[in-house]
Amino acid sequence: MLDALIVPLFVTTDLPPEAELAGFGELLAGTARMLGREGAGYEAFLAGKVFWLDRPVLPEQRPAAEGELRFAGMLGYLAASGPGHTARDVVCDLRRAIGAAVADRYGDVGVAPAVFAIRDQDVRERTPDAALYVDTRDAAAELVSATKAYL
């Protein structure tokens, strides 16, 4: 059995108006495949659900401007392989990786993505029903199994 650390987390960022939610989710999940610094990297698996966090628009309000950024989020679980990891270190590694991946795919959206650990209960209670499921493809089977118990 693989020694794995499981971290419940929340990821948020602004995205360009033409961004697709499924593409954003795939980007997050794919980014989490390998974390850490070169030479000291470790395998990881991210599973969760992505959703839009757009501002509510009442009928009497104007629609959002065409070029206005959209706010997206993901609630899920990150499994990191191997001993010696702390939740803080794993979240920092994921934050760095997601920041680079979002900037590479979408350009400068004005602010770096926020990635932070949350309570397990918050993932279950706050994930919208209509959110899209995503996970890291071709991840280590042991990491997938360890994480599936939390989903």
C-alpha positions as CSV (number, residue, x, y, z in Angstrom):
1,M,0.0,0.0,0.0
2,L,1.3,3.4,-1.0
3,D,1.9,6.0,1.8
4,A,-0.2,9.0,0.7
5,L,-1.3,12.3,2.2
6,I,-4.8,13.4,1.3
7,V,-5.6,17.1,1.4
8,P,-9.1,18.6,0.9
9,L,-8.7,21.8,-1.0
10,F,-10.3,24.8,-2.7
11,V,-8.9,26.4,-5.8
12,T,-10.2,29.7,-7.2
13,T,-9.2,32.0,-10.0
14,D,-10.4,34.5,-12.5
15,L,-10.6,33.3,-16.1
16,P,-11.2,35.1,-19.4
17,P,-14.8,35.2,-20.5
18,E,-14.2,32.7,-23.3
19,A,-12.7,30.1,-21.0
20,E,-14.5,26.7,-20.8
21,L,-15.1,25.2,-17.4
22,A,-14.2,21.7,-18.5
23,G,-10.9,22.9,-20.0
24,F,-10.2,24.7,-16.7
25,G,-10.9,21.5,-14.7
26,E,-8.7,19.4,-17.0
27,L,-5.9,21.9,-16.6
28,L,-6.1,21.7,-12.8
29,A,-6.2,17.9,-12.8
30,G,-3.3,17.5,-15.3
31,T,-1.2,20.0,-13.4
32,A,-1.3,17.9,-10.3
33,R,0.2,14.8,-11.8
34,M,3.7,15.6,-10.7
35,L,4.5,18.1,-7.9
36,G,7.6,19.4,-6.2
37,R,10.8,20.8,-7.4
38,E,12.9,19.2,-10.1
39,G,14.9,16.3,-8.7
40,A,12.7,16.0,-5.6
41,G,9.3,15.7,-7.4
42,Y,6.5,13.3,-6.3
43,E,3.4,11.9,-7.9
44,A,0.0,13.3,-7.0
45,F,-3.7,12.8,-7.9
46,L,-6.3,15.5,-7.9
47,A,-10.0,14.7,-7.9
48,G,-12.8,17.2,-7.5
49,K,-15.5,19.3,-9.1
50,V,-15.2,22.6,-11.0
51,F,-17.9,25.3,-11.2
52,W,-18.5,29.0,-12.0
53,L,-18.6,31.4,-9.1
54,D,-20.0,34.3,-11.2
55,R,-21.7,37.2,-9.5
56,P,-25.4,36.9,-9.2
57,V,-27.2,39.1,-11.7
58,L,-30.8,40.2,-10.8
59,P,-33.3,40.8,-13.6
60,E,-33.1,44.6,-13.2
61,Q,-29.3,44.6,-13.4
62,R,-27.4,45.0,-16.6
63,P,-25.8,41.7,-17.9
64,A,-22.1,41.2,-17.2
65,A,-19.8,43.1,-19.6
66,E,-18.7,41.0,-22.6
67,G,-15.0,41.3,-21.6
68,E,-15.5,40.8,-17.9
69,L,-13.5,38.0,-16.2
70,R,-15.3,35.0,-14.8
71,F,-14.6,33.5,-11.4
72,A,-14.1,29.7,-11.3
73,G,-13.6,27.3,-8.4
74,M,-12.8,23.7,-7.7
75,L,-13.4,21.8,-4.5
76,G,-11.8,18.4,-4.2
77,Y,-9.0,16.3,-2.8
78,L,-5.3,16.1,-3.6
79,A,-3.4,12.9,-2.8
80,A,0.4,13.2,-2.6
81,S,2.6,10.1,-2.7
82,G,5.4,9.2,-0.3
83,P,6.3,9.9,3.3
84,G,7.5,13.2,4.6
85,H,5.0,15.6,3.0
86,T,3.1,18.1,5.1
87,A,-0.3,19.5,3.9
88,R,1.3,23.0,3.8
89,D,4.2,21.8,1.5
90,V,1.8,20.0,-0.8
91,V,-0.6,22.9,-1.1
92,C,2.4,25.3,-1.8
93,D,3.7,22.9,-4.5
94,L,0.2,22.7,-6.1
95,R,-0.3,26.5,-5.8
96,R,3.0,27.1,-7.7
97,A,2.1,24.5,-10.4
98,I,-1.4,25.8,-10.9
99,G,-0.2,29.4,-11.0
100,A,2.2,28.6,-13.8
101,A,-0.3,26.5,-15.7
102,V,-3.1,29.1,-15.5
103,A,-0.7,31.9,-16.6
104,D,0.6,29.7,-19.5
105,R,-2.9,28.8,-20.7
106,Y,-4.9,32.0,-20.1
107,G,-2.2,34.7,-19.8
108,D,-2.2,37.4,-17.1
109,V,-5.7,37.5,-15.5
110,G,-4.6,40.0,-12.9
111,V,-4.2,37.8,-9.9
112,A,-2.6,34.4,-9.2
113,P,-5.0,31.5,-8.5
114,A,-5.8,30.9,-4.8
115,V,-5.1,27.3,-3.6
116,F,-5.7,26.4,0.0
117,A,-6.5,23.5,2.3
118,I,-9.9,23.4,3.8
119,R,-11.9,21.1,6.0
120,D,-13.1,17.7,4.5
121,Q,-16.6,18.6,5.5
122,D,-16.5,21.8,3.4
123,V,-15.8,19.8,0.2
124,R,-18.8,17.6,0.7
125,E,-21.2,20.4,1.9
126,R,-20.2,23.2,-0.5
127,T,-19.7,21.6,-3.8
128,P,-22.6,22.6,-6.1
129,D,-24.7,19.8,-7.5
130,A,-24.2,21.0,-11.1
131,A,-20.4,21.1,-10.8
132,L,-18.3,19.1,-13.3
133,Y,-16.2,16.2,-12.0
134,V,-12.5,16.1,-13.0
135,D,-9.5,14.0,-12.0
136,T,-5.9,13.5,-13.0
137,R,-5.7,11.0,-15.8
138,D,-3.2,8.1,-15.8
139,A,-2.3,8.7,-12.1
140,A,-0.8,6.0,-9.9
141,A,-3.6,3.5,-9.1
142,E,-2.7,3.6,-5.4
143,L,-3.3,7.4,-5.3
144,V,-6.6,7.0,-7.1
145,S,-7.8,4.3,-4.7
146,A,-6.7,6.3,-1.7
147,T,-8.6,9.4,-2.9
148,K,-11.8,7.7,-4.1
149,A,-12.6,6.8,-0.5
150,Y,-13.1,10.5,0.2
151,L,-15.3,11.3,-2.8
